[in-house]
Amino acid sequence: MQKTKLLIASSNPGKLREFQEIFQVAFTTQSNPFELLLPTQVGIALDVAETGSSYAENAALKAVAYYQASGLITLADDSGLEVDVLGGQPGLYSARYAPQPHATDADRRAYLLQNLQGKPRPWTAHFHCSLVVVLPGAEQFLTEGDVFGEIIDAERGQGGFGYDPVFYLPDSQRTMAEIPAIEKNSISHRALAVIAALPRLVAIVNGK
């Protein structure tokens, strides 16, 4: 069966890999009908400014721009970490949180922990994902996912990326960076948003 092309509106190969793993987990009992692609694989290079005032607006900006450039079903997400004692920071600016230019994930984690020093514990937090899919005819829809936990002050685990090594899941007593990828990709905020989108996507493939 020929797979339906699904464009991931991102230039990040790591994000493509995570989406591929999420789809693999989601379709364990049936064949995955989608071929996930990065823009570079279809000859597209865009720099979409994330000027929205919400995750959903930013995701829609990216999804629409890449759909218009490719004509393919397009999926985009915008995600962030929100820490309660910091009033929801870093939030929309999670990927640009550290003050120094060209900051790494480690820099952002260090800056977060610096800002948390002296704040009352536990440092409860959640990851949020807003996912927008643009379908043929430019119709679009939104799904969302959240995963709740706490920030800890010492990094643990070698997996994941971003804030995963300091995001602790009390129920499993591990950080997001300590759980196996197959488990993360069934419970993460991004996985939950994708799982919510799949019935609509599968219906399109099946012509419904």
CORHUFEN-V368977 format. One record per helix or strand of 2 or more residues. SS is the DSSP state (H for helix, E for strand). FROM is the first residue (numbers start at 1). TO is the last residue. If there is no record, write none. Layout:
# CORHUFEN-V368977
SS_FROM_TO / SS_FROM_TO
This chain:
# CORHUFEN-V368977
E_4_8 / H_13_26 / E_34_38 / H_39_42 / H_55_70 / E_73_83 / H_84_86 / H_91_96 / H_105_116 / E_123_134 / E_140_151 / H_164_166 / E_167_169 / E_174_175 / H_181_187 / H_189_205
